[in-house]
Every structure is written in C-alpha cells, then in structure tokens.
C-alpha cells in the first residue's frame, strides 16, 4: 500500500475515533488496518498513536504529521476531482447519503436509470434520518432538507418544499373541521420526533390576510420518528400532522386525507431539498447525478401533484 493511502487510513482512524469504524469505511479487517498503521509508523520512523486496550491518542509527532497529511490527501483529492470533471462519460464510485423518504422515494428511481445509462458507475446509498458527517464518512454528496452551516460544503438547491397540514376524513367527522389555528391545535395530533428535531408547533398567519406568523403548540400523545408511520397514523385517525409535502408518495384522496386551514399562510422557513458536496470543483459524476435528480423531481416538484390545487394553498402574503 502506498504512503498516501496509509496516510489516508491514518486520517480516517483519527476522524472516526476508532479503528473499527475506520476499517468499516474501507471494508477492511481491524487487524489489516492496524498493520497498515504500524507499517506507516515504521516507514516514517516515528510513533503516531499511543494505544491502549480500548482507546488511542496522538503523539506529538502524530499531531504534526496529521496536519500535513490533511493537506497532502486534500491536494490529491482536488487533483482527482479536476481530472474527473473533464471525463466525457461519468464513471467511478459515488457515495450518497440521504434521509429515508428522499432516498426511497426520489433517489432510487434516479439511481436505477443512472446505473443503466452509465454501467461503469458504482453507487453506495446510505439512508438515515440522522445527519451523517459528509467529510469524515467520505460521502460525495448528501441530500438534505435544509442547508448545513458549513463553509467546507457547497449547497445546491434541488427543489423547494412546502408544508401541509393533513388529517383523515374520519378525524374531521369526529371533531369537526377547524376554521382557526386555535381550533386546529385543540385537536389531537401526531408529532414527528427524531433526535434533536421535534415538530410539535405549527407556524400560521394570525389571520388569513396576515403577514405575521404565530407559533401554535400542538397537542399529541403519539410521537414517532418515521414519516411513513406518521402518515399511517394520520390515516388511522389518531390526529392531524404537519408534514413536508415531499413525504407524499401518492394522492391524498387515495390515502383518505384532506388538507386543513389552507386559507392561512403556513410558514415553511425556506424548506427545500439541497444537494451538499465537499468539493468546489464538482466531478462529472456528482454533477451529472445531481442534475438527474433535479430533472426527475421537476419544477414544480412532482410531489405537488398529490394535492389538488396545490399552488393556491397556504397563500404567501406580501411581506413574508
């Protein structure tokens, strides 16, 4: 293994904080990875890591060499990215991370077509509603709802997303259809909660003609961290829910659902799907894949077809 590859492994061990996690990134055994780090230390003639049974720490030499390794490996990655950007036909490996509903609903159809069109492309798709570290886990592109405040990443908007308030017909039959935000939040709700994100408030205009938003606290005895399960619970009449329209995979009529308070402005807080990637010089492969996803989703986004008269719902008032 080359010195550069060994330095790359050394970086991954430090970033991951674990030989096991770093080995998994490269489909290696722990013993094989450990052997490469020992060979690197022998080649350099210095000890890089102080090892104990369960942990390790950087030696003074390791700290200095790590800093230089970042620069060296980063420069080589940039060279590869520039070369790849001039390839006529996309090829190579692309590692993608995305939330479950985006990966299942919007990326998988694109990946199927993409790999058929470009048979030399290898795709790794990792779906998780918890955000991955794009740099340390070696992802080429991440699809996220909302941007990351990270200067080392480039964000490209794929599509805007608007929120909707959904309830089942059976819930409306039991409680009546709300005509104000106050009446809405007195109904039972199903709340999305995943890690640090809990959607238990709804921001609506103070009146249908108001450009001022107000936050209303939702009442709900059921919290769930999976959107498909949340929608199923709404269909079962357990409560209404505030969801991103991109979560809809078929028409709300076929799901037995209806929209609520559509004459009120609903705050979306700039919600959109973004593609995030770590290199300012996009590779041809990343550029082509993002373009394919944008084309598949379309404008307006294809999920808006699942709600009748979507464009006229939750009107945006002047000054918002």
C-alpha positions in Angstrom: 0.0 0.0 0.0 1.3 3.4 -0.9 2.4 6.0 1.7 -0.5 8.3 0.6 -3.0 5.5 1.1 -1.6 4.7 4.5 -1.8 8.4 5.5 -5.4 8.4 4.3 -6.1 5.5 6.6 -4.4 7.3 9.5 -6.6 10.3 8.9 -9.7 8.1 9.0 -8.7 6.4 12.2 -8.3 9.8 13.9 -11.5 11.2 12.4 -13.6 8.2 13.3 -12.0 7.9 16.7 -11.9 4.1 16.2 -10.0 1.5 14.3 -13.2 -0.5 13.9 -15.2 2.4 12.3 -12.3 3.4 10.1 -11.8 -0.2 8.9 -15.5 -0.4 8.1 -15.2 2.6 5.7 -12.7 0.6 3.7 -14.2 -2.9 4.0 -11.0 -3.9 5.9 -10.4 -6.1 9.0 -9.2 -4.3 12.1 -6.0 -6.3 12.0 -5.3 -5.3 8.4 -5.9 -1.7 9.2 -3.7 -1.8 12.3 -1.0 -3.5 10.3 -1.0 -0.6 7.8 -0.7 2.0 10.5 2.2 0.1 12.0 3.9 0.0 8.6 3.3 3.7 8.2 5.0 4.3 11.6 7.9 2.1 10.6 8.2 3.9 7.2 8.2 7.3 8.9 10.4 6.1 11.9 8.1 7.7 14.5 5.2 6.6 16.6 1.9 8.3 15.6 -0.5 6.9 18.1 -0.4 6.0 21.8 -2.5 2.8 22.0 -4.3 1.4 25.0 -6.7 -1.6 25.2 -9.8 0.5 24.1 -8.5 3.9 23.1 -5.7 5.8 21.4 -4.3 9.3 21.4 -2.0 11.2 19.1 1.7 11.5 19.9 3.2 15.0 19.4 4.7 13.6 16.1 1.3 12.2 15.1 -0.3 15.6 15.6 2.1 17.4 13.3 2.0 14.6 10.7 -1.8 14.5 10.8 -1.9 18.2 9.9 0.4 17.7 6.9 -1.5 14.5 5.9 -4.7 16.5 5.7 -3.1 18.9 3.2 -1.4 16.2 1.1 -4.5 14.0 0.8 -6.8 17.0 0.2 -4.5 18.2 -2.6 -4.5 14.8 -4.2 -8.3 14.7 -3.9 -8.5 18.0 -5.7 -6.3 16.8 -8.5 -8.6 13.8 -9.0 -11.7 16.0 -8.9 -10.3 18.3 -11.6 -9.4 15.3 -13.8 -12.8 13.7 -13.2 -14.5 16.9 -14.2 -13.1 16.6 -17.7 -14.2 13.0 -18.2 -16.7 12.8 -21.1 -18.7 9.9 -19.6 -19.3 9.7 -15.8 -17.6 6.7 -14.2 -16.3 5.7 -10.9 -17.8 5.4 -7.4 -20.2 7.8 -5.8 -21.2 7.6 -2.1 -24.6 9.2 -1.3 -26.4 9.9 2.0 -30.0 10.9 2.3 -33.0 10.7 4.7 -35.0 7.6 4.2 -38.0 9.1 2.4 -35.8 11.0 0.0 -33.7 8.0 -0.7 -36.6 5.6 -1.2 -39.0 8.0 -3.0 -36.8 10.1 -5.2 -33.2 8.8 -5.4 -33.8 5.1 -6.0 -35.7 5.7 -9.3 -32.8 8.0 -10.4 -30.1 5.5 -9.4 -31.8 2.7 -11.3 -31.8 4.8 -14.5 -28.4 6.3 -13.8 -26.7 2.9 -13.5 -28.4 1.7 -16.6 -27.1 4.7 -18.5 -23.6 4.6 -17.0 -22.7 0.9 -16.4 -19.2 1.8 -15.2 -20.6 3.8 -12.2 -20.7 2.2 -8.7 -23.2 3.7 -6.3 -23.3 3.4 -2.5 -26.5 4.8 -1.0 -26.7 5.2 2.8 -30.1 6.3 4.1 -30.5 7.6 7.6 -32.8 10.4 9.1 -29.9 11.3 11.3 -27.3 13.5 9.6 -24.0 11.9 8.7 -20.7 13.7 8.7 -20.1 14.1 5.0 -16.4 14.7 5.2 -15.3 12.1 7.8 -17.6 9.4 6.3 -16.3 10.1 2.7 -19.7 10.9 1.1 -19.5 12.6 -2.3 -23.0 14.1 -2.0 -25.7 14.4 0.7 -29.3 15.2 0.1 -30.8 17.2 3.0 -33.9 19.1 4.0 -32.3 22.4 4.6 -28.7 23.6 4.3 -25.8 23.0 6.6 -23.9 25.9 8.0 -20.6 24.6 7.0 -18.2 26.6 4.8 -16.4 23.4 3.7 -19.5 22.2 1.9 -21.2 23.5 -1.2 -25.0 23.6 -1.3 -27.1 23.4 -4.4 -30.9 23.7 -4.2 -32.7 20.8 -5.8 -36.3 21.8 -5.2 -38.4 23.9 -2.8 -40.7 22.1 -0.4 -43.9 23.5 1.1 -45.5 22.1 4.3 -49.1 20.9 4.5 -51.5 20.1 7.4 -53.2 16.8 6.9 -56.0 14.9 8.6 -58.2 11.9 7.9 -61.8 12.3 7.0 -62.6 10.2 10.0 -60.9 12.6 12.3 -62.9 15.5 10.8 -66.1 13.6 11.2 -65.4 13.0 14.9 -64.2 16.5 15.8 -65.4 18.8 13.0 -63.2 20.8 10.6 -61.2 23.6 12.3 -61.6 27.1 10.9 -58.9 28.8 13.0 -55.4 27.9 14.3 -56.8 27.8 17.8 -59.4 25.2 16.8 -56.7 23.2 15.0 -54.4 22.9 17.9 -57.2 21.7 20.2 -57.4 18.6 18.0 -55.2 15.6 18.7 -52.1 15.5 16.6 -49.4 13.0 15.6 -45.9 14.5 16.2 -42.7 13.8 14.3 -39.8 13.4 16.7 -36.3 12.3 15.8 -33.3 13.0 17.9 -33.0 16.8 18.3 -35.8 17.5 15.9 -39.4 17.6 17.2 -42.2 19.1 15.1 -44.7 20.0 17.8 -45.5 23.5 16.8 -47.2 24.9 13.7 -46.5 28.5 12.5 -49.5 30.0 10.8 -50.6 33.5 9.9 -52.5 35.2 12.7 -55.4 35.5 10.2 -55.9 34.5 6.5 -54.8 38.0 5.5 -52.0 38.4 7.9 -48.3 38.5 7.0 -47.4 38.0 10.7 -46.8 34.4 11.8 -47.6 33.0 15.2 -46.5 29.7 16.7 -49.1 27.4 18.0 -48.3 24.4 20.3 -49.7 21.1 19.1 -51.3 18.5 21.4 -50.4 14.9 20.8 -50.0 11.6 22.7 -48.2 9.9 19.8 -44.6 10.8 18.8 -42.9 8.8 16.0 -39.5 9.1 14.2 -40.6 7.7 10.8 -42.7 9.8 8.4 -44.4 6.8 6.7 -45.5 5.6 10.1 -46.7 9.1 11.0 -48.8 9.3 7.8 -50.2 5.8 8.5 -51.3 7.1 12.0 -52.9 10.1 10.5 -54.8 7.8 8.1 -56.0 5.8 11.1 -57.4 9.0 12.6 -55.1 9.3 15.5 -54.6 13.0 14.8 -53.6 15.6 12.2 -50.0 16.2 11.3 -47.8 18.9 9.8 -45.6 17.3 7.1 -43.3 18.3 4.3 -45.2 17.8 1.0 -42.2 15.8 -0.3 -43.3 13.0 2.0 -46.3 12.3 -0.1 -45.9 9.4 -2.5 -49.5 9.2 -3.8 -52.6 11.4 -3.9 -54.1 12.4 -0.6 -57.5 11.3 -1.9 -56.3 7.7 -2.2 -55.0 8.0 1.3 -58.3 9.2 2.7 -56.7 12.5 3.8 -57.6 16.1 3.4 -55.8 19.4 4.0 -56.7 21.8 6.8 -56.6 25.6 7.2 -55.5 26.1 3.6 -56.6 29.8 3.6 -54.0 30.6 6.2 -50.3 31.3 5.4 -48.1 28.5 6.6 -44.5 29.2 7.4 -42.1 27.0 5.6 -38.9 28.6 6.8 -37.1 28.2 3.5 -37.6 24.4 3.5 -36.1 22.8 0.4 -34.1 19.7 -0.7 -30.4 20.6 -1.1 -27.5 18.6 -2.5 -24.4 19.1 -0.4 -20.9 18.2 -1.6 -17.4 18.8 -0.3 -15.6 20.0 -3.4 -15.9 23.3 -5.1 -14.8 21.6 -8.3 -17.6 19.1 -8.9 -16.7 15.8 -10.5 -18.6 14.9 -13.7 -20.2 12.0 -11.8 -21.6 14.2 -8.9 -22.6 17.0 -11.3 -24.5 14.5 -13.6 -26.2 12.8 -10.7 -27.5 16.0 -9.1 -28.7 17.1 -12.5 -30.6 13.7 -12.9 -32.2 14.1 -9.5 -33.4 17.7 -10.4 -34.8 16.5 -13.7 -36.6 13.6 -12.0 -38.2 15.8 -9.4 -39.1 18.6 -11.9 -40.5 22.1 -11.4 -42.9 22.3 -9.8 -41.8 19.3 -7.8 -43.6 16.1 -8.7 -45.0 15.6 -5.1 -47.2 18.7 -5.6 -49.3 16.6 -8.0 -50.6 14.6 -5.0 -52.6 17.5 -3.6 -55.4 19.2 -5.7 -54.8 22.9 -6.5 -51.6 22.8 -4.5 -50.3 26.2 -5.8 -53.3 28.0 -4.3 -53.0 26.5 -0.8 -51.5 28.3 2.2 -51.0 31.6 0.2 -47.9 33.6 0.7 -48.7 37.2 1.7 -46.8 40.3 0.8 -44.0 41.0 3.3 -43.5 37.4 4.3 
